[in-house]
Amino acid sequence: MAAADGEKSAFRWIDAARYTVAAVVLVLIVAVTVNAIKLVLRPESLSLSVGGGTVFVRRLHQSPPLLQFDLNLRAQNPSGRAHMYFLNITAYLFDSNASAAAPDPVPGSFLYSPLRNMAMLPLRGIDNLAELKAGRDVMIASIFDELYNGNSSASIRGVTVRLDGVVITEVAVKNDTRNSTYYCRPVLVVRGDPGDAAFQDTPDAPCTDQEQAGQLVAS
């Protein structure tokens, strides 16, 4: 009888040990999963840039006269797990004399316009090609005149493109949604054709989010 009780006690001890090990493994799995989710949900992991660091301008000969700005916003999702979205995007263009970090970006920008939403699969990128049309009545008049009436290579250097929008990082068990602001610089705004060979090898202008930009944005 005593031997049987001993065997039962041994089995109970083994069962308890198994449960303890299983509990520890479960805690480790949960901890690793939570840390992995935190890793893929970093908002700064969305990589944005202005293609070729250049916004091309064309004159549209109509009444009233218009300018067309060709902007290529590039986005890259470096995560191997998360889907990423950049939604409700508005682009604002500032010359070097204006602060792109103003709480209300409209008064200081010489052009602003909504852009199409962007959706990126894991480890994939996308180009968002935008054709923004504007007349003298909705732009800073002196900048419109410079680009419309200047020579065929009229340009504005040192432009900052500000992007306001919503970044969503989506994984199977959790979504992270953030209102985000990015600053892309330096950008050249120039009269010309995107197919011009002179601009084929120019590097992209990187975009930094508001936290990364820090004091640089206010400069």
N, C-alpha and C positions, 0 to 999 in steps of 0.2 A: 504493500500500500504506500509506504514511504517512497519507494522507488518511482511509483507512478506519479505521486505528487511532485517529485523532483523533475520528472520529465515534463510535466505540465508547466512547471515554473520556468524551465529552460525554454519551452516553446513560447511562453508569454514574453520572456525576455527578448527572444529573437524577433517576435512580432513587433514589440515596442521599438527595437532597434531599427527594424525596417521602416516603421512609420516615421521615426525621427529622421532617418536618412532621406526618405521621400519628401518630408517637410522642408528639409534643408535644400534639397535639389529644387523644389518648387520655388522657394524664396530666391534662390540664385537665378532661376529662369526669369522670374518676374523682374528682378533687379536688372538683369542684362537687357530684357525687352524694353524696360522703361528708359534705360540709358541709350539704347539704340534709337528709340523714338525721339528722344531729346536731340540726338545727333542729327537725324534727318530733318527735324523741324526747325533748324536754324534759318531765320529769314534771310541772313546775309549770304546763304548758299546760292541764292538766285544770282546769276551772273548776267549783267546787262552792259551793253555798249552801243555807241552810235557807229554804224558801219562806215569804215573808211575815215572816221573822224570828220565827216563832211556832210553838210546839207546843201544840196544843189538847188539853184533857183532858176526858173524859166519865166520869161515874160509871156503873158497871155494877152494878145492884141484884141481886145474887145472893149465894149463900153458898159460900165467904167473899166479902166485898165486893172488887171489883176496880176499878182505874182503867184507862181506855184512853187512850193517848197517840197522837195523830194527828200524824205527822211527815212532811213533804214535803221530801225531799232532791233538789235540782236539780243536774244535771250538764250541762256544755256542752263540746263538743269543738270548739275553734276552729281545728283544723288542717284544711286542705283536702286532705290526703293520707292521714293516719293514721287507722286505726280505734283507738278507745280503750276500755278495759274497766276497771271498778272492781269487784274481786271479793273474796270472803271478808270482807265488811264487818261490823264491829261498831260500834254507836253507844253512846256513854257520855254520860250527862247529869250535869253537875256544877253545884251551886249556887255562889254567889260566894265562899263560905267554904272551898271545897275546891280543891286544885291539880289541874288537868286534865292536867298534864305528868308526873304520877307514873309511874315505870316500870311499876307494876302499877296499872292504872286502876280495877280492880273495887272495892277497899275504899272509895275516896273518892267514887265515883259513886252517885247516888241511884236510877239506873235504867240498865240496859244490856241490849242485845238485838242479835241478828244482823239484818241487812237483806238484801234481795234483791240479787243481782248486777246490775250495770248495764253495758250495751253501747251505745256511741255511734258512729254513722257520722260520716264527716268533715263538719264544719260543722253538726252536728245536736246537739240537746239531748234530755234525757229527765227526766221527773219520776218519782221513786221514792216512791210513797205507802205509808207503813208505818203499821199499827195495832198498837201495842205494848201488851200487856195485862200488868198486874202487880198483885200483892196486897201487903198490908202486910208479909207474911213475907219478901218479896224486895226490899223498898225500905227506905230510911231511914224509920223509923216516924214521926218528927215531920213529915216532908215528906208522907208519905201522908196523915196525919191532917189536915194543913193543906189539902190539895187535896180530900180526900173530905168532910171535915166542915165546911169553911169555907163562906162564902157563894157565891152563884152566879158571882161574878167573882173567886174566889180565884186568886192568881197567885204566881209566883216570877220575879223579874226578875234580869237579869244572869247567866243560865244560859249555860254553855259546852257545846256539843255536840262531843265528840271522836269522830273517825271513824278507825278502824284498818282497813286493808285492803291489797290488792295492786293496783297500777296497772300495766296492760299497754298499751304503745303499739306498735301493729302496722303496719308498712309492708311493701311487697312483698318486700324483701330482708333485713329485720332486725326483730327484736322487742326491746323493752326492758321488763324486768319489775322492779318495785321494790316493796318493802314501804314503805307510806306511812302517815303520820299527819297528819290535818287537824284544825284547831280552828275551830269556827264560833261567832261571838259578835258582839254580844250577842243572846241568844235569850230571848224571853218564853214562859214556860210558864203557861197560863191555862185555867181552866175556861171552856168556851165551844164554839161551833159554827164550823167553818171557813167556813161560808156567811154568817156574821154580817157585815153591811155595814160595821161599824166596823173590820174588819180587812182589807178588800178592797184598800186602797191602801198598806198598810204595806210598807216595803222588805225585800228579802231580807237575811238575815244572811250575810255572806261568810265563806268558809272559807279559811284559809291553811294551807299545809303546814308541817311542823315546822321546816324550814330558814328559811322566810319569817317564821314567827312569832318566832323568836329569843328574845330576852329577854322579849318580851311574854307568851309562854306561861307563863313562870315567875312572872309577877306576880300 
